[in-house]
Amino acid sequence: MNYPGQKEEIKFFTPLTLKDGSQLTSVYMREPLLRDRLDYSKNPGNAVEKDAGMMANLCDMNIEDVYSLTAADYAQLEAVFNRFLLPPDERQKAKSKKR
């Protein structure tokens, strides 16, 4: 499916070793759609499990791989997600403040 909106690359602090032995050093997160928020509300589990599921979907990752991320790398996913909730003209400003 082709999604509208922006994508942002997230470079991991700690490479993630996948089941096939390869290393994942970065992912791209796409801008969430209303459909993603609706799917979130329908998914079972607690808030953290639902958040992880949405992050996996937005980054085109397997949920088990998201569960294997370090807390610092998962926090990067959350930061990008939260920037995507801002109006587009405020996103770059928010990214600049972080660094």
Rosetta blueprint (number, residue, H / E / L):
1 M L
2 N L
3 Y L
4 P L
5 G L
6 Q L
7 K E
8 E E
9 E E
10 I E
11 K E
12 F E
13 F E
14 T E
15 P E
16 L E
17 T E
18 L L
19 K L
20 D L
21 G L
22 S L
23 Q E
24 L E
25 T E
26 S E
27 V E
28 Y E
29 M E
30 R E
31 E L
32 P L
33 L L
34 L H
35 R H
36 D H
37 R H
38 L H
39 D H
40 Y H
41 S H
42 K H
43 N L
44 P L
45 G L
46 N L
47 A H
48 V H
49 E H
50 K H
51 D H
52 A H
53 G H
54 M H
55 M H
56 A H
57 N H
58 L H
59 C L
60 D L
61 M L
62 N L
63 I H
64 E H
65 D H
66 V H
67 Y H
68 S L
69 L L
70 T L
71 A H
72 A H
73 D H
74 Y H
75 A H
76 Q H
77 L H
78 E H
79 A H
80 V H
81 F H
82 N H
83 R H
84 F H
85 L L
86 L L
87 P L
88 P H
89 D H
90 E H
91 R H
92 Q H
93 K H
94 A H
95 K H
96 S H
97 K H
98 K H
99 R L
